[in-house]
Amino acid sequence: MSVRLLFMLFMGVSAPLAWSFSPQDTSAADTDGPYVFYEGDKILVKYILRRDTVVKAKTMSFTDKKSVSINCQVPKTGDSFSFLLQEEFQKEQTEYPAPAQLLALSDIEGDFAAFKSILLGANVINKDFSWAFGKGHLVLVGDFFDRGLQVTECLWLIYKLEPEARKAGGKVHFILGNHEVLNLQGNTTYVRKKYLANAQLMGEPYLRLFDHQTELGRWLRTKNVVEKIGDYVFCHGGISPELARTRLTLSTINAISRAYLALPANAPLDEATQSIFNTKTGILWYRGLAKNQPSDEEMTQILAYANAKRMVVGHTLHPDLVPIYDGRLLCIDLFHAENMRQGSVKTLWIEDGKDYVISSNGEKRPLSFDADAPRIKDK
């Protein structure tokens, strides 16, 4: 990553603008999938396979969901994992009691290597990609789509871990970010060329890959945009003063969000829906808290509105795990790819109500707050 890009991000330039300075996307059709489509009584499982220089699509057809065994191959790493499709999906709750241990991670953006590294280092999974976290909770704070080239593999690993965690008494929380919503609506602004080419090889428009008639599309539409776990509220962008003033409950925000995801991308929106999905102050896009823009009093009012003591957000890049507002806001969107190149990924670990930084090397240290530390702001 260039010094210029690091400086821009540190100074608070938005991620889309910063990304525009990255190298041109030269990706092309490559190993991917599977994608599971429902067409009448048929279940179609489509893969993109590579043999030497030849890339082609393969389709398998089933009539019984219980007979569909999914094998996910990760390009270039040699990793693979298999699982069965879930029998049914349930809408997620908005509030959960605090677990003894919790790992929170955001903005993986299709970087399977980084995702695998931190999950292994924190003992959330074992080497077979199976749940090893017992009654612990894994909280994923959005943006697993776009920019990277193993998006599908990251999604399927989360999907696989969910029922395993539930069976062990634990929980996987997948909270939607702005890039999940963009993809569910078929918005390809940030989608890598690989995925557009793969869709074409499968004979499907990109919008079809995550629509209501696909396994991943149905699964993702059961997810929340905000959850409260113990005294912590988790959301991708953050709760703005404007959203807090609407007095919409967190449960209502989630219900409206799911209804929104059932609408066409150009559908007219009512006032409440606009307040949630506003690209400046909405819960998926807001950057103000992560840039320390609202006053301390406004932060106090936001947390009172959410009935929480702390908020955890992603979306806005920081050079390190950053506590702001005297530790009441924890920002966990870090430079995962760059950190991987330096040998270790890190993120937030919460144990018995105390905050720690944990690395993919398994090292853990208390998260300290330095009131004099520089804070990310706009220029």
C-alpha positions in Angstrom: 0.0 0.0 0.0 1.4 3.4 -1.0 2.4 6.0 1.5 0.0 8.4 -0.2 -2.9 6.0 0.3 -2.0 5.4 4.0 -1.8 9.2 4.5 -5.2 9.8 2.9 -6.9 7.1 4.9 -5.3 8.4 8.1 -6.6 11.8 7.4 -10.1 10.5 7.0 -10.6 10.4 3.2 -13.6 8.1 2.5 -12.9 4.5 1.5 -14.4 4.7 -2.0 -12.1 7.7 -2.8 -9.1 6.1 -1.3 -9.8 2.9 -3.2 -9.8 4.8 -6.5 -6.0 5.3 -6.1 -5.4 1.5 -5.9 -4.0 -0.4 -8.9 -6.4 -1.0 -11.8 -8.5 -4.2 -11.5 -7.0 -6.8 -13.8 -8.8 -9.8 -12.3 -10.6 -12.2 -14.7 -12.8 -15.3 -14.5 -11.4 -17.8 -12.0 -12.2 -20.5 -9.5 -15.3 -19.6 -7.6 -18.5 -20.8 -6.0 -20.6 -22.6 -5.5 -23.7 -20.5 -6.1 -26.9 -22.2 -5.2 -30.0 -21.2 -7.2 -33.6 -22.3 -6.8 -35.6 -22.7 -10.0 -39.0 -24.3 -9.5 -38.5 -27.8 -8.1 -34.8 -27.8 -9.0 -31.8 -26.7 -7.0 -28.9 -25.7 -9.3 -25.4 -25.6 -7.8 -23.0 -23.8 -10.1 -19.2 -23.6 -9.8 -16.5 -21.9 -11.8 -13.6 -24.3 -12.2 -10.0 -23.8 -13.6 -7.9 -26.4 -15.2 -4.6 -25.0 -16.3 -5.6 -22.0 -18.5 -9.1 -23.1 -19.1 -11.9 -21.6 -16.9 -15.4 -23.0 -17.3 -18.7 -23.2 -15.4 -20.1 -26.5 -14.0 -23.7 -27.0 -13.0 -25.2 -29.8 -10.8 -28.9 -30.3 -10.4 -30.8 -31.6 -7.3 -34.4 -31.9 -6.2 -33.8 -32.4 -2.4 -32.0 -29.8 -0.3 -30.9 -32.4 2.2 -28.9 -34.2 -0.5 -26.9 -31.1 -1.5 -23.3 -31.3 -0.1 -21.3 -28.2 -0.8 -17.5 -28.3 -1.3 -15.8 -24.9 -1.2 -12.3 -24.7 -2.8 -10.2 -21.6 -2.0 -8.1 -20.6 -5.0 -4.3 -20.5 -4.7 -4.2 -21.5 -1.0 -5.2 -25.1 -1.4 -7.8 -24.8 1.4 -11.2 -26.5 1.2 -14.1 -27.2 3.4 -17.4 -29.1 3.0 -20.8 -28.7 4.6 -24.6 -29.3 4.1 -27.1 -26.6 3.3 -29.0 -25.3 6.3 -32.6 -26.6 6.4 -34.1 -23.2 7.1 -33.3 -19.7 8.2 -34.7 -17.6 11.0 -34.5 -13.9 11.4 -31.9 -12.8 13.9 -32.7 -11.3 17.2 -31.6 -7.7 17.9 -30.4 -8.2 21.5 -28.3 -10.9 23.1 -26.9 -11.4 26.6 -23.1 -11.0 26.9 -21.0 -14.1 26.4 -17.9 -14.8 28.4 -15.8 -14.4 25.3 -16.4 -12.5 22.1 -14.3 -11.9 18.9 -15.4 -8.9 16.7 -14.0 -8.4 13.2 -15.0 -6.2 10.3 -14.2 -5.3 6.7 -12.5 -8.5 5.6 -13.6 -7.6 2.0 -13.0 -11.0 0.4 -9.6 -11.5 2.0 -9.9 -15.2 3.0 -6.3 -15.5 4.1 -6.7 -12.7 6.7 -10.1 -14.1 7.8 -8.7 -17.6 8.3 -5.6 -16.3 10.1 -7.4 -14.4 12.8 -10.0 -17.1 13.3 -7.2 -19.7 13.8 -5.1 -17.4 15.9 -8.0 -16.7 18.3 -9.0 -20.4 18.3 -12.4 -19.7 16.9 -11.9 -22.4 14.3 -9.5 -25.4 14.0 -7.4 -26.4 11.1 -10.4 -28.2 9.5 -12.4 -25.0 9.5 -14.7 -26.3 12.2 -16.1 -24.2 15.1 -13.7 -24.5 18.1 -15.0 -21.5 20.1 -17.5 -23.3 22.3 -20.0 -20.9 23.8 -18.1 -17.9 22.5 -19.6 -15.4 20.1 -18.1 -14.3 16.7 -19.3 -10.9 15.7 -18.7 -9.9 12.0 -19.4 -6.2 11.6 -20.0 -6.0 7.8 -18.2 -5.6 4.5 -17.2 -9.1 3.6 -18.0 -8.3 0.0 -16.0 -6.5 -2.7 -12.4 -5.5 -3.3 -10.9 -8.9 -2.5 -11.1 -12.1 -4.6 -12.4 -14.7 -2.2 -15.7 -13.2 -1.3 -17.7 -16.3 -1.9 -15.4 -18.5 0.2 -15.6 -16.0 3.1 -19.4 -16.1 3.0 -19.6 -19.9 2.8 -17.3 -20.2 5.8 -19.5 -17.9 7.9 -22.5 -19.9 6.7 -20.8 -23.2 7.7 -19.8 -22.0 11.1 -23.3 -20.7 12.1 -25.0 -24.0 12.8 -21.8 -25.5 14.3 -21.6 -22.5 16.8 -25.3 -22.9 17.6 -24.9 -26.6 18.4 -22.0 -25.8 20.7 -23.9 -23.1 22.6 -22.1 -20.3 20.8 -23.2 -17.8 18.2 -22.1 -16.3 14.9 -23.4 -12.7 14.3 -23.2 -11.5 10.7 -24.1 -7.8 10.8 -24.6 -6.3 7.3 -22.5 -3.5 6.0 -23.0 -1.1 3.1 -21.2 -3.5 0.7 -23.5 -6.4 1.6 -26.5 -4.2 0.9 -25.0 -2.9 -2.4 -24.5 -6.5 -3.6 -27.9 -7.7 -2.5 -29.3 -4.9 -4.7 -27.1 -5.8 -7.6 -25.0 -2.7 -7.4 -21.6 -3.6 -9.0 -19.8 -0.3 -8.4 -17.1 -2.0 -6.2 -17.4 -5.6 -7.6 -14.2 -7.0 -9.0 -14.1 -8.0 -12.7 -13.6 -11.7 -11.7 -17.2 -11.9 -10.4 -18.8 -10.2 -13.3 -16.9 -12.5 -15.7 -17.9 -15.6 -13.5 -21.5 -14.6 -13.6 -21.4 -14.3 -17.4 -19.8 -17.8 -17.6 -22.6 -19.2 -15.5 -25.2 -17.5 -17.8 -26.5 -15.4 -14.9 -26.7 -11.6 -14.5 -24.7 -10.5 -11.4 -28.0 -9.4 -9.7 -29.1 -13.0 -9.8 -26.2 -14.3 -7.7 -27.6 -13.0 -4.4 -31.3 -12.5 -5.2 -34.2 -14.0 -3.3 -34.0 -17.3 -5.2 -30.4 -18.1 -4.1 -29.2 -19.7 -0.9 -26.8 -16.9 0.0 -29.3 -14.3 -0.9 -32.0 -15.8 1.3 -29.5 -16.3 4.1 -28.1 -12.7 4.0 -31.6 -11.3 4.1 -32.2 -12.7 7.5 -29.4 -10.6 9.0 -29.4 -7.4 11.0 -27.8 -4.0 10.5 -27.4 -3.5 14.3 -27.3 -5.7 17.3 -26.8 -5.2 21.0 -24.8 -7.8 22.8 -24.6 -7.2 26.6 -23.6 -3.6 27.0 -22.1 -3.2 23.5 -24.0 -2.1 20.4 -22.5 -3.3 17.1 -23.1 -1.7 13.7 -21.1 -1.2 10.5 -20.9 2.6 10.1 -22.3 3.9 13.4 -25.4 5.5 14.9 -25.5 9.2 13.9 -27.1 11.9 16.1 -29.6 12.3 13.2 -30.6 8.6 13.4 -30.8 8.6 17.2 -33.2 11.6 17.0 -35.7 9.5 15.0 -36.2 7.4 18.2 -36.6 4.3 16.0 -35.8 1.2 18.2 -33.0 -1.0 17.2 -35.5 -3.8 16.4 -37.5 -1.5 14.2 -34.3 -0.5 12.4 -33.6 -4.2 11.7 -37.2 -4.8 10.6 -37.2 -1.8 8.2 -33.8 -2.9 6.8 -35.1 -6.4 6.0 -38.1 -4.9 4.3 -35.8 -2.5 2.3 -33.8 -5.5 1.0 -37.0 -6.9 -0.5 -37.5 -3.8 -2.6 -36.2 -3.0 -6.0 -33.1 -0.7 -5.9 -35.0 2.3 -7.3 -38.1 1.9 -5.1 -39.3 5.1 -3.4 -38.5 5.1 0.3 -40.5 6.4 3.3 -38.9 8.8 5.8 -37.8 6.1 8.3 -36.2 4.0 5.6 -34.3 7.0 4.2 -33.0 7.8 7.7 -31.5 4.3 8.0 -30.0 4.1 4.5 -28.9 7.7 4.1 -25.4 7.5 2.6 -24.2 10.2 4.9 -25.9 9.7 8.2 -27.4 6.2 7.9 -26.2 3.3 10.0 -24.3 1.6 7.2 -22.5 4.6 5.8 -22.0 7.1 8.7 -18.3 7.9 9.5 -18.8 10.8 11.9 -18.2 9.0 15.2 -15.1 7.2 13.8 -13.8 10.6 13.0 -14.6 12.1 16.4 -17.0 14.7 15.0 -20.0 14.6 17.3 -19.5 16.1 20.8 -19.0 14.0 23.9 -22.6 15.0 24.9 -23.9 13.8 21.6 -22.1 10.5 22.1 -23.6 10.2 25.5 -27.1 10.7 24.0 -26.5 8.2 21.2 -25.5 5.5 23.7 -28.4 6.3 25.9 -30.7 5.9 22.8 -29.2 2.5 22.2 -29.2 1.6 25.9 -25.5 0.7 25.6 -22.3 1.6 27.3 -20.0 1.1 24.2 -20.4 1.0 20.4 -18.2 -1.1 18.0 -18.0 0.0 14.4 -16.1 -0.8 11.2 -16.3 1.0 7.9 -13.8 3.8 8.5 -10.2 2.7 8.3 -7.8 3.3 11.2 -4.1 2.4 11.5 -4.7 0.6 14.8 -7.6 -0.5 17.0 -8.8 2.8 18.2 -10.9 3.6 21.2 -12.5 7.1 21.0 -14.8 9.1 23.4 -13.0 7.7 26.5 -13.3 4.2 25.2 -17.0 4.3 24.5 -16.5 3.9 20.8 -14.2 1.1 19.4 -13.2 1.3 15.8 -12.1 -2.1 14.3 -11.7 -1.5 10.6 -8.0 -2.0 10.1 -5.6 -2.6 7.2 -6.0 -6.4 7.2 -4.1 -7.0 3.9 -1.2 -4.8 4.9 -1.1 -6.3 8.4 -1.0 -9.8 6.8 2.0 -8.8 4.8 3.7 -7.7 8.0 2.9 -11.1 9.6 -0.2 -10.6 11.8 -3.8 -9.6 11.7 -5.4 -8.1 14.8 -8.9 -7.3 16.0 -11.1 -6.9 19.1 -11.5 -9.5 21.8 -13.9 -9.0 24.7 -13.7 -11.2 27.7 -15.7 -10.9 30.9 -16.6 -7.3 29.9 -13.0 -6.2 29.3 -11.6 -5.1 26.0 -8.4 -6.6 24.4 -6.5 -6.5 21.2 -5.9 -10.1 19.9 -3.6 -11.0 17.0 -3.5 -13.9 14.6 -0.4 -15.0 16.5 -2.6 -15.6 19.5 -1.2 -12.7 21.4 -3.6 -10.7 23.6 -3.2 -7.4 25.3 -5.5 -5.0 27.1 -7.0 -2.2 24.9 -5.8 1.0 26.4 -7.0 4.5 25.7 -4.6 7.4 25.4 -6.5 10.7 25.6 -3.7 12.5 23.9 -3.5 10.1 20.9 -4.2 11.5 17.5 -7.7 11.0 16.2 -8.8 10.6 12.6 -10.5 13.7 11.3 -11.3 15.3 8.0 -8.7 17.7 6.6 
